Amino acid sequence: MSTEPSTRRSRGRRRRGRAFVGAFALVVAVLAVAGLAGAAATVAQGPRVTEVQVDPAAAAEASGGRLIITTTQSIADVDPSQVTITPATPFAVDTAGRSVGIRFALPLWDDTEYSVEIDGVTSLGGGPTATISETFRTPPAQVELLQRGSDGDTIFRSDLSGESAEPVFEHPHIEDYRATSTHLVISVRTDDDRAGLIMTDLDGANPRELRLPGDGFVSNLQSADRGDTIGFTFSDAALTAESGRESLLYTMSLRDPDAEPVEVTVDGADPRVAEWRFVPDTDSILLLSFDGSLLLTGSAGEGATALGSAMTIEGIARGSSAAVVERTDALVSIDLTDATELPLVSPDPDPGPPSSVTPLPDGSTIRTAAVLEGDGVPTGRTSISLVAPDGGTRLLSEVADTDAVLQVCVSPSARYAAVLVAPDAVANPYDTYQLPLPERTETRVLELADGAEVTALAGSSISWCQVPPA
């Protein structure tokens, strides 16, 4: 048999194989050159942005919001001096691999465009620098308010115009409520006059009842700025001079709504709590016991630090560790990180003895005071003033002598102050709730930058407030 055709076929296969190998090698070489060229171009251009992560709504609701920028290259550590944020807000920077993260120390302003510029961004291996610029806009503010009525009580959710108000929770008897980042917690009285705590989503959906220590009364309901943690004081319904729990402090996590509330107990201290506050961005609690002792404790009362005696806790600003308290002889600011204490700065001009002091993150305070005549006689009007850290004082608003100021709260971003007013106070009787309120209430929202009134909303207990009306 002849082998010539087979030999020709073999030679053809070898030629085609050599041609394929040559073509494949050429493609590989072209791709390698292109890859090297692309890599060289990337290096020549400096780091470029491939992904941006930010939640503007969350950043406007609470401190700790983050902007994370991922680039094409591993980058050298970014120094805070390289970052410019407009409008200005305090922040921290961290760099990891190809990403740089910016953490906002305070909640951002609502309905505001923010620009973030990072200069001199370089690859970890050196090379050209790049400037990274990103913008995002926060949504308009949304708040909750409580309206009580003869036919039942309602929590409304609204923007600051009040035009989009819609009911999110209704109940025959709402004592108080608080809003966390994900839930509403409502203190109610049931038809048989028992206390109840109800947790819902922010839109009022999925209500469920939370456990209480027993049959009694809930007061001083508060929520932590983060972590879905709440706290309240509790007293037994059957309370006598010899037995029963009186004004004991409890906390609980909404992440485990079936759990029993945890009593906050401080060894050797009076267990009865007159006032208390969650310390922002920590799991600590500042409390004032019935005997006047001021204590800083862990979330269950552990590791307590005695801070002397006090008459009231005026407040702790969000994003701050400075608590304003009233001692027996003066108002002071206490740094809760090291217990150092300074007298509250004297205002200039002096609006008069303050009836309330609301601290702000930058060390400023909002103070309410009775407006006096030149001879010291009260006019019946109430001034609301912003006192800067250096004492410089600016009048924000003045409330007429026909109205009464019940509470001042500050928005999480410290952009606004909410002033709870009882209009026509003489002809505006209080209801008979455990936490009584006038039949008609009005919440006036002021812009702190200039004192302009943004809106006036019917209702009380705006969700910005960290404590109930006094």
C-alpha positions as CSV (number, residue, x, y, z in Angstrom):
1,M,0.0,0.0,0.0
2,S,1.2,3.5,-0.9
3,T,2.1,5.8,2.0
4,E,2.3,9.0,-0.1
5,P,-1.2,10.3,0.6
6,S,-0.7,9.7,4.3
7,T,2.6,11.5,4.3
8,R,1.0,14.5,2.5
9,R,-1.7,14.6,5.1
10,S,0.8,14.5,7.9
11,R,2.9,17.3,6.4
12,G,-0.4,19.4,6.0
13,R,-1.3,18.8,9.6
14,R,2.1,19.9,10.7
15,R,2.0,23.0,8.6
16,R,-1.4,23.9,9.9
17,G,-0.2,23.2,13.5
18,R,2.8,25.5,13.0
19,A,0.5,28.2,11.5
20,F,-1.9,27.9,14.5
21,V,0.9,28.1,17.0
22,G,2.4,31.1,15.2
23,A,-1.0,32.9,15.0
24,F,-1.7,32.1,18.7
25,A,1.7,33.4,19.7
26,L,1.0,36.6,17.7
27,V,-2.4,37.1,19.4
28,V,-0.8,36.5,22.9
29,A,2.0,39.0,22.0
30,V,-0.5,41.6,20.8
31,L,-2.7,41.1,24.0
32,A,0.4,41.4,26.2
33,V,1.5,44.6,24.5
34,A,-2.0,46.0,24.8
35,G,-2.1,45.0,28.5
36,L,1.2,46.5,29.1
37,A,0.1,49.6,27.3
38,G,-3.1,49.7,29.3
39,A,-1.2,49.2,32.5
40,A,1.3,51.9,31.5
41,A,-1.5,54.3,30.6
42,T,-3.3,53.6,34.0
43,V,-0.1,54.2,35.9
44,A,0.6,57.3,33.8
45,Q,-2.8,58.7,34.6
46,G,-2.7,57.9,38.3
47,P,-5.5,56.3,40.3
48,R,-8.9,56.5,38.8
49,V,-12.3,55.9,40.4
50,T,-14.0,52.6,39.7
51,E,-16.8,52.6,42.4
52,V,-18.4,55.0,44.9
53,Q,-20.5,53.8,47.8
54,V,-22.6,56.3,49.9
55,D,-26.0,56.3,51.6
56,P,-27.0,60.0,51.7
57,A,-30.2,59.3,53.7
58,A,-28.4,57.4,56.4
59,A,-25.6,60.0,56.5
60,A,-28.2,62.7,57.2
61,E,-30.0,60.7,59.9
62,A,-27.1,59.7,62.1
63,S,-23.4,60.2,62.6
64,G,-21.0,57.7,61.2
65,G,-22.1,57.8,57.6
66,R,-19.4,56.8,55.1
67,L,-18.3,57.6,51.6
68,I,-16.1,54.8,50.2
69,I,-14.2,55.4,46.9
70,T,-12.5,52.5,45.1
71,T,-9.8,53.2,42.6
72,T,-7.9,51.3,39.9
73,Q,-4.7,51.0,42.0
74,S,-3.6,50.4,45.6
75,I,-3.1,53.9,46.9
76,A,-0.9,55.6,49.5
77,D,-2.5,56.7,52.8
78,V,-4.7,59.8,52.3
79,D,-4.1,62.5,54.9
80,P,-7.1,64.5,56.2
81,S,-5.4,67.6,54.9
82,Q,-5.9,66.3,51.3
83,V,-9.7,66.2,51.7
84,T,-12.1,69.1,51.3
85,I,-15.8,68.7,52.0
86,T,-18.3,71.4,51.0
87,P,-20.3,72.4,53.0
88,A,-17.7,71.8,55.7
89,T,-18.4,69.0,58.2
90,P,-16.0,67.1,60.6
91,F,-14.7,63.8,59.2
92,A,-12.1,61.1,59.5
93,V,-10.2,59.3,56.7
94,D,-8.9,55.8,56.3
95,T,-7.1,54.1,53.4
96,A,-7.1,50.4,52.6
97,G,-5.8,48.9,49.4
98,R,-7.5,50.5,46.5
99,S,-10.1,52.2,48.6
100,V,-10.3,55.4,50.7
101,G,-13.1,55.9,53.2
102,I,-14.4,59.1,54.6
103,R,-16.5,58.9,57.8
104,F,-18.7,61.8,58.7
105,A,-18.5,62.6,62.4
106,L,-21.9,64.3,62.5
107,P,-25.1,63.8,60.6
108,L,-25.2,65.8,57.3
109,W,-27.6,68.6,56.5
110,D,-30.8,67.5,54.8
111,D,-31.6,68.5,51.2
112,T,-28.0,69.6,50.6
113,E,-25.5,68.8,47.8
114,Y,-22.1,67.8,49.2
115,S,-18.9,67.8,47.3
116,V,-15.9,65.8,48.3
117,E,-12.5,66.5,46.8
118,I,-9.3,64.5,47.5
119,D,-6.1,66.1,46.2
120,G,-2.8,64.4,45.5
121,V,-4.0,60.8,45.4
122,T,-1.0,58.6,44.5
123,S,-0.4,54.9,43.8
124,L,1.3,53.0,46.5
125,G,4.2,52.5,44.1
126,G,4.4,56.2,43.3
127,G,3.8,57.8,40.0
128,P,1.5,60.7,38.9
129,T,-1.0,62.1,41.4
130,A,-4.7,62.4,40.7
131,T,-7.6,64.5,42.1
132,I,-10.8,62.7,43.0
133,S,-14.0,64.6,43.1
134,E,-17.4,63.2,44.0
135,T,-20.8,64.8,44.7
136,F,-24.0,63.5,46.3
137,R,-27.2,65.1,47.6
138,T,-29.0,64.3,50.9
139,P,-32.8,63.9,50.8
140,P,-35.2,66.4,52.5
141,A,-35.8,65.9,56.2
142,Q,-38.6,63.6,57.4
143,V,-39.8,63.9,60.9
144,E,-42.5,62.3,63.1
145,L,-44.8,64.2,65.4
146,L,-47.5,63.2,68.0
147,Q,-51.0,64.6,67.9
148,R,-53.3,63.8,70.7
149,G,-57.1,64.0,70.2
150,S,-60.4,63.3,71.9
151,D,-61.0,60.4,69.6
152,G,-57.5,58.9,69.8
153,D,-53.8,59.8,69.3
154,T,-51.8,59.7,66.1
155,I,-48.1,59.7,65.1
156,F,-47.6,61.5,61.8
157,R,-44.6,61.4,59.4
158,S,-44.0,64.6,57.4
159,D,-41.5,66.7,55.6
160,L,-40.7,70.1,57.1
161,S,-43.4,71.8,55.0
162,G,-46.1,69.8,56.7
163,E,-47.8,69.3,53.3
164,S,-47.0,65.6,53.0
165,A,-48.0,64.6,56.6
166,E,-49.5,61.1,56.8
167,P,-50.5,59.0,59.8
168,V,-48.2,56.1,60.5
169,F,-49.5,54.9,63.9
170,E,-52.8,55.3,65.7
171,H,-53.8,54.3,69.2
172,P,-56.4,55.4,71.8
173,H,-53.8,56.5,74.3
174,I,-50.1,57.3,73.3
175,E,-48.0,58.6,76.2
176,D,-44.8,59.0,74.3
177,Y,-42.7,57.6,71.5
178,R,-39.1,57.5,70.1
179,A,-37.7,56.9,66.7
180,T,-34.6,54.9,66.0
181,S,-32.9,54.5,62.6
182,T,-35.3,51.6,61.7
183,H,-38.2,51.6,64.2
184,L,-40.7,53.5,66.2
185,V,-41.2,52.6,69.8
186,I,-44.5,53.8,71.3
187,S,-45.4,54.0,75.0
188,V,-49.2,53.4,75.3
189,R,-51.8,52.7,77.9
190,T,-54.2,49.9,77.1
191,D,-58.0,49.7,77.5
192,D,-57.6,48.2,81.0
193,D,-55.1,51.0,81.9
194,R,-51.9,49.0,81.6
195,A,-48.6,50.1,80.3
196,G,-47.5,48.8,76.9
197,L,-44.5,49.3,74.6
198,I,-45.1,48.7,70.9
199,M,-42.4,48.5,68.3
200,T,-43.2,49.1,64.6
201,D,-41.3,49.8,61.4
202,L,-40.8,53.5,60.6
203,D,-43.9,53.5,58.5
204,G,-46.0,52.0,61.3
205,A,-46.1,48.5,59.8
206,N,-45.4,45.2,61.6
207,P,-46.4,46.2,65.2
208,R,-45.4,43.9,68.0
209,E,-45.5,44.3,71.7
210,L,-42.3,44.4,73.7
211,R,-41.8,42.8,77.1
212,L,-42.0,45.0,80.2
213,P,-40.7,44.2,83.7
214,G,-44.3,43.9,85.0
215,D,-47.5,45.8,85.5
216,G,-46.7,49.4,86.1
217,F,-45.8,52.7,84.5
218,V,-43.2,53.5,81.8
219,S,-41.5,56.9,81.7
220,N,-38.4,58.7,80.4
221,L,-38.4,56.6,77.2
222,Q,-35.3,57.2,75.1
223,S,-33.4,55.7,72.2
224,A,-29.7,55.5,71.5
225,D,-28.4,57.2,68.4
226,R,-27.3,53.9,66.9
227,G,-27.7,50.2,67.6
228,D,-31.5,50.1,67.9
229,T,-31.3,50.3,71.7
230,I,-34.0,51.9,73.9
231,G,-34.3,52.6,77.6
232,F,-37.0,53.6,80.0
233,T,-37.7,54.0,83.7
234,F,-40.3,51.7,85.2
235,S,-42.4,51.8,88.4
236,D,-44.7,49.1,89.7
237,A,-48.4,49.8,89.6
238,A,-48.7,48.4,93.2
239,L,-46.1,50.6,94.7
240,T,-46.1,51.3,98.5
241,A,-43.7,52.8,100.9
242,E,-42.5,49.3,101.9
243,S,-42.5,47.4,98.6
244,G,-42.4,47.7,94.8
245,R,-40.0,49.0,92.2
246,E,-39.8,52.8,91.8
247,S,-38.3,54.5,88.8
248,L,-35.8,51.8,87.9
249,L,-33.9,52.1,84.7
250,Y,-34.1,49.4,82.0
251,T,-32.6,49.0,78.5
252,M,-33.3,46.6,75.7
253,S,-32.3,45.9,72.1
254,L,-34.9,46.0,69.4
255,R,-32.9,43.5,67.5
256,D,-34.2,40.9,70.0
257,P,-37.7,42.1,70.7
258,D,-38.6,38.9,72.6
259,A,-35.8,39.5,75.2
260,E,-36.5,40.6,78.7
261,P,-35.5,44.2,79.5
262,V,-32.2,44.5,81.4
263,E,-32.1,46.5,84.6
264,V,-29.3,49.0,84.9
265,T,-28.0,48.7,88.5
266,V,-25.0,50.5,90.0
267,D,-23.5,48.8,93.1
268,G,-23.9,51.0,96.2
269,A,-26.0,53.6,94.4
270,D,-29.7,54.6,94.9
271,P,-31.4,52.4,92.2
272,R,-34.1,55.0,91.6
273,V,-33.3,57.2,88.6
274,A,-34.6,60.7,88.2
275,E,-33.0,61.6,84.9
276,W,-30.7,59.8,82.4
277,R,-29.2,60.0,78.9
278,F,-27.5,57.7,76.4
279,V,-24.0,58.9,75.7
280,P,-23.7,59.5,72.0
281,D,-21.7,56.9,69.9
282,T,-21.0,54.7,73.0
283,D,-22.8,52.1,75.1
284,S,-22.5,54.3,78.2
285,I,-25.3,55.9,80.2
286,L,-25.3,59.1,82.2
287,L,-27.8,59.0,85.1
288,L,-28.9,61.1,88.0
289,S,-30.3,59.1,90.9
290,F,-32.9,60.2,93.4
291,D,-30.3,61.1,95.9
292,G,-28.6,63.6,93.5
293,S,-25.7,61.4,92.5
294,L,-24.5,61.8,88.9
295,L,-23.0,58.6,87.6
296,L,-21.5,57.5,84.3
297,T,-22.0,53.8,83.7
298,G,-21.9,51.0,81.2
299,S,-25.0,49.8,79.6
300,A,-25.9,47.5,82.5
301,G,-24.5,49.7,85.3
302,E,-21.0,48.2,85.2
303,G,-17.8,50.3,85.6
304,A,-19.6,53.3,87.2
305,T,-17.8,56.6,87.6
306,A,-19.1,59.0,90.2
307,L,-19.3,62.6,88.9
308,G,-20.4,64.4,92.0
309,S,-23.9,65.7,92.7
310,A,-26.3,67.5,90.3
311,M,-29.8,68.8,90.1
312,T,-30.5,68.2,86.5
313,I,-29.0,66.8,83.3
314,E,-29.6,69.5,80.6
315,G,-28.3,67.3,77.7
316,I,-25.5,65.8,75.7
317,A,-25.1,66.9,72.1
318,R,-25.0,64.3,69.4
319,G,-21.5,63.6,68.3
320,S,-20.1,65.0,71.5
321,S,-18.8,63.8,74.9
322,A,-19.6,67.0,76.8
323,A,-22.7,66.9,79.1
324,V,-24.3,70.1,80.4
325,V,-25.5,69.6,83.9
326,E,-26.8,71.8,86.7
327,R,-24.9,71.7,89.9
328,T,-26.3,73.1,93.0
329,D,-24.5,76.4,92.4
330,A,-23.9,76.6,88.6
331,L,-24.3,75.1,85.2
332,V,-21.2,73.2,84.0
333,S,-20.0,71.2,81.1
334,I,-18.4,67.9,81.9
335,D,-16.2,66.0,79.4
336,L,-17.3,62.4,79.9
337,T,-14.1,61.0,78.5
338,D,-12.0,62.2,81.4
339,A,-14.5,63.9,83.8
340,T,-12.9,67.3,83.4
341,E,-15.3,70.1,84.2
342,L,-15.7,73.8,83.1
343,P,-18.3,76.3,84.0
344,L,-20.8,77.1,81.2
345,V,-19.5,80.1,79.3
346,S,-21.2,83.4,80.2
347,P,-23.3,84.9,77.4
348,D,-22.7,88.3,75.9
349,P,-25.1,90.0,75.8
350,D,-26.7,88.2,78.7
351,P,-30.3,87.2,78.0
352,G,-30.9,86.4,81.6
353,P,-31.0,83.3,83.8
354,P,-31.6,80.3,81.5
355,S,-34.7,78.1,82.0
356,S,-33.2,75.5,79.7
357,V,-29.9,74.8,78.0
358,T,-29.5,72.6,74.9
359,P,-25.9,71.8,73.9
360,L,-24.7,71.6,70.3
361,P,-21.8,69.5,68.9
362,D,-19.5,72.5,68.4
363,G,-19.7,73.6,72.0
364,S,-22.5,76.2,71.4
365,T,-25.7,76.1,73.4
366,I,-29.3,77.2,72.9
367,R,-30.7,78.9,75.9
368,T,-34.2,79.9,76.8
369,A,-34.8,82.7,79.3
370,A,-37.6,84.9,80.5
371,V,-37.4,88.4,78.9
372,L,-37.1,91.0,81.6
373,E,-37.9,94.7,81.7
374,G,-35.1,97.2,82.5
375,D,-36.1,97.0,86.2
376,G,-36.0,93.2,86.2
377,V,-39.8,92.7,86.0
378,P,-40.7,89.7,83.7
379,T,-42.5,90.7,80.5
380,G,-44.0,87.2,80.0
381,R,-42.1,86.7,76.7
382,T,-39.4,84.0,76.3
383,S,-36.2,84.5,74.4
384,I,-34.4,81.7,72.6
385,S,-30.7,82.5,72.0
386,L,-27.7,80.8,70.5
387,V,-24.6,81.2,72.6
388,A,-21.3,80.5,70.9
389,P,-18.3,78.7,72.6
390,D,-16.7,82.1,73.2
391,G,-19.9,83.5,74.8
392,G,-21.1,85.6,71.8
393,T,-24.9,85.5,71.9
394,R,-27.4,85.9,69.1
395,L,-31.2,86.0,69.5
396,L,-32.9,83.3,67.4
397,S,-36.5,84.0,68.3
398,E,-38.8,85.5,70.9
399,V,-42.0,83.8,72.0
400,A,-45.0,86.0,72.8
401,D,-46.3,86.4,76.3
402,T,-49.5,84.5,75.4
403,D,-47.5,81.3,74.6
404,A,-45.4,79.0,76.7
405,V,-42.2,77.2,75.6
406,L,-42.3,73.6,76.7
407,Q,-39.2,72.1,75.1
408,V,-36.3,72.9,72.7
409,C,-34.8,70.1,70.6
410,V,-32.0,70.1,68.0
411,S,-32.1,68.2,64.7
412,P,-29.4,65.4,64.4
413,S,-27.4,67.6,62.0
414,A,-27.6,70.6,64.4
415,R,-29.0,72.6,61.4
416,Y,-32.4,73.3,63.1
417,A,-33.9,73.9,66.5
418,A,-37.4,72.7,67.2
419,V,-39.3,74.8,69.8
420,L,-42.4,73.1,71.3
421,V,-44.9,75.8,72.2
422,A,-48.3,75.8,73.9
423,P,-50.2,78.6,72.0
424,D,-52.6,80.7,74.1
425,A,-51.4,79.0,77.2
426,V,-54.0,80.4,79.6
427,A,-56.9,79.0,77.6
428,N,-55.0,75.8,76.6
429,P,-55.6,73.2,79.4
430,Y,-53.4,70.1,79.8
431,D,-54.8,66.6,79.3
432,T,-54.8,64.0,82.1
433,Y,-52.1,61.6,80.7
434,Q,-49.2,60.4,82.8
435,L,-47.1,62.7,80.6
436,P,-49.5,65.6,80.3
437,L,-49.5,67.9,77.3
438,P,-51.6,70.9,76.4
439,E,-54.6,70.2,74.2
440,R,-53.0,72.3,71.4
441,T,-49.3,72.1,70.7
442,E,-47.2,73.6,68.0
443,T,-43.6,72.8,66.9
444,R,-41.8,75.7,65.4
445,V,-38.6,74.8,63.4
446,L,-35.9,77.5,63.3
447,E,-32.8,77.6,61.1
448,L,-29.9,78.1,63.5
449,A,-27.8,79.9,60.9
450,D,-30.1,83.0,61.0
451,G,-33.0,82.2,63.3
452,A,-35.5,82.1,60.4
453,E,-38.7,80.1,61.0
454,V,-38.7,77.2,58.5
455,T,-42.1,75.9,59.5
456,A,-44.7,75.5,62.2
457,L,-46.1,72.1,62.6
458,A,-49.2,71.0,64.6
459,G,-48.1,68.5,67.2
460,S,-45.5,67.7,69.8
461,S,-42.6,65.4,70.5
462,I,-40.8,65.8,67.2
463,S,-38.6,62.8,66.6
464,W,-35.4,64.9,66.9
465,C,-36.0,65.0,70.6
466,Q,-33.9,62.7,72.7
467,V,-36.1,63.0,75.8
468,P,-39.8,63.6,76.5
469,P,-41.2,67.1,77.0
470,A,-40.7,68.2,80.6
